[in-house]
Amino acid sequence: MLSVMLACSAAAEETAAAADRSALVHQRDARGNFAVVGTNNVEAAHLLRWIQVVSDRVQQFTGVPLHFRGWRLQVVCPSPHSRIGTRMIVPDSPGLRILLILDLPDYSTANIRRAETALCSLLLTGYLLDGMPAAAVAEVDDTFSAWFSTGLAGCLWPEPRRNSRVQTLHLWRNGQIPALRAFLSSPAGFPQDVAVTALDWWGSLPERSKRFETFFNALRNNSAPEIVHFVTLSAAAGAEDMDEKWDFWLQRNAASVVSPSQPVSMPLINRLRSALLLNAADFDNDNRRALFGSADMAALIPFSGEEWVTAIARANSRRLRLMAVGQSDDFDACVEAYAVFLDKLAKGAQPDQLIQQWELAEAMLDYLVFRLRSGGL
């Protein structure tokens, strides 16, 4: 959380914390937007370059330039504080710029991921401060949730971004992230990789720079939390549409993080058969749990079009398609046949259409098993 203080109280604190001001070194960029205060010129030069690179990466990712209107950023290393943290000093004299401070306790032992996350949180604050009236500055303290700066920091470099995508895909395939909105409603309950992948996806949507600029303007001028604007700018049709776009993106990008063309095997076939069975977690009603037990998805055909069936069908359709990621074309086609059945079930298709689609999928699965046992796969 960003600690906000007035310049007069901050000056007293800094004076007390630094026993020997003459030992400190100061380095800043040519425009005076970034500065480093430390005790070692080499370290200070490295940190100054690091700030500039991260700032450039953030602006490239968002597509929105930072203007540094009325604010500047400073790194203090070593800091008198015992852990990485951020502060904002609001000057008590007109004409002076707001100072955003990143405290790094020690240069050699600093956790770079945590430091970049903290730096990203300050740069996000900078986006809001650009053009913000002085009277509203104190309100930016809690504008961004921790997941947003965590996600942004993870998107700056290819390897961490890819690793997070791999981990998120693994969680998603195993049903541990039922929908993007589940993460947004409670981000603290999920690994940080999901935050990175959520921002990675958001940055891939069309008109990225326009969307981020609209997002920052909305946060600057509207009291609604960032998640509200995130959903609105993700999909005009709302959270459900957003979830579908997120699912499609993960499926489309899965080939880059999962080895393709895995051979069909009986364990894989059995996994698919198990995935086609209904289970207690699919139902929010005890009577329905008792009625369906461990029946397969075809048992839902008589209830096509009912709201509770639509919810089950959509969730399982996503889950099935994830099973096919990285598998052979034959297995993918079979899984897709079952997924199409569930799509039709979710849309309330007629029973005869559903029976026909289910039988087609079953026939494709039987043929896969036959070829596997005869050595043809």
C-alpha positions, 0 to 999 in steps of 0.5 A: 500500500502506498504511504502518503505523507506531507512534505514537512513531516517526510523531511523530518523523518528522512533527516532522522533516518540518515545519520550522515547526509554527506555520504549519500550519492544522488543520480537522476535522469536528464529530465529529472523524472527519475532519481536514485539516492544511495551510498554507492555510485555504481549501484545507483547508476544500475538502479537508475537504468533499471527504473528507466527500462521498467518504465519503458516496458510499462509504457510499451505494454499499456501503449500509454505514455507517462507524462510526469505532470506534477510528479517524479519517482525516486528509489532509495537504496539502501533504505532505512525501512526493513522491507521493500515498500512505496511512499508518496510525498505530497509537497506543501508548497505550490509548484513542487512535484509530488514525489513517489518513492520506492524503498529498497532495503539492500541492493545485493539482496533485493527480490527483483520480482517484488521490487519490479512489482512495487515499481509498477505500482508507483508507475500505475499511480503516476498514470493517475497523477498525470493531469489529476487535480491536486485536491484529489491526489490523496485518493489514489492511495488504494486505487489499484489492487495488488493483483494489478501491479503484480500482473503488470510486472509479470508481463514485462519480460517474455520468460516470466510471462510465458511461465505464468501462462503455463501455470495458469493453463495448468490450473484452468485445465484442472478446473481450479479457475472456473472463470476469469470473473472468479479470479477478479472477485477474489484475486488473493485466493489464486496464485500470482501467475493468474494475475500475470496471465489476466493482464497478458490477456487484457493487453492482447485485446484489440485497441490496447492503448485506447483501452488502457487510456480509457481505463486510467481516465475512468479510475482518475474520474470515477470512484468505482474500483478497477475491477468494474472498469476492467470487466466493462472494457474487456467485453461490452456484453458483460462478465459472461462475454469476458469469460468466453473471450478469456477461454478462447484466448487461452485455448488459442495460445495453449499450443505455445506452452504445451507440447503438441501431438501427444499420442492417444493412450488408454489412460487418456481415453479413461480421463475423457470418459471420467470427464463425461460423467456428472458429479456432485460438484455440478449441482447446487441442489441435493435432489438433483445430486441424488437423481443423477448420481454419476450418470453421463452428460446425456442424462441432461438431454430431457432438461435442455434449456433449463438454467441450471443445465445451461450452467453445467453445460457451459462449464464442462464444455470449457473443461473438455476443450482444455483436455484436447490441448496439445493432443492429437488431431484424432483425439481433439476431433473426438473431444470437440464432438462432445463439446459441441453436444454441450454447446447445443445443450447450453443453447436449449437444442431439441432432444433429437438434435442432442441425441444425434450429436451425442451418438456421433461423439460416442461413435468417434470415441469407440473408433478411437478405442478400436484403433488404439487396441488394434495398433492403429494409433 
